[in-house]
Amino acid sequence: MGGYGSGRSGYKQKAEHCRSLDVNRLHREGCLRPGRQGNWIWSRDGEEVGRIGYSAHEGRFDLDYKVRVHGGDWESISQPIRLAYADCHYGGQRPYFVCPGVVQGRNCWRRVGKLFSGGKFFLCRYCYNVGYASQTEARYDRMLRRANKLRMALGGEPGTAYWIAPKPKGMWQRTYQRMRFEIEWCEDQANQAFLSRFSHLLSPEEREMYFGD
Ligand SMILES: [Zn+2]
């Protein structure tokens, strides 16, 4: 397992970023209404432990936040999340997040009530659980290998210490975005696999947020 720096500090880094978003709670508090924007704040014992910026649009909820993973520099992330609505049994409509995860080149697009941040992005429990399922170390290697392959296909250097290369000439913007997303997803997954080795050090609350169990 190379390329990770010191494990313990990696784990601590991640613990700060583990947050979840509940679509029903956002809905109740009016945050999904198109035009609304502000900050969503997490607190524990009355103290703020994290916040992200959001803005609501028709059928979309945009997140704006900063993360620092792999002990690197702070990075600004803008993550648009699609919203879906389903009719309720007793009238009215219930909102869902459409998970923006990309797993093995395929969009997740599950309708979920909660998204978790176990790395850079807010993704559904399934997307983050995948990394926890089994043989985490083999998975760690596999995920990093795939990320590195994509990094090199874009003309960049392998390894999370490097920036992902800019879009090669002639490549579609969409293709590029998709590859970037997958690189970051794979690296998130490697992170998760790595973390799960230390899961016995987590509090029950943190375990639930990371792994949903
Ligand atoms: Zn997902």
Boltz pocket constraint, residues with backbone or C-beta under 6 A from the ligand:
constraints:
  - pocket:
      binder: B
      contacts: [[A, 99], [A, 100], [A, 101], [A, 108], [A, 109], [A, 110], [A, 123], [A, 124], [A, 125], [A, 126], [A, 127]]
      max_distance: 6.0
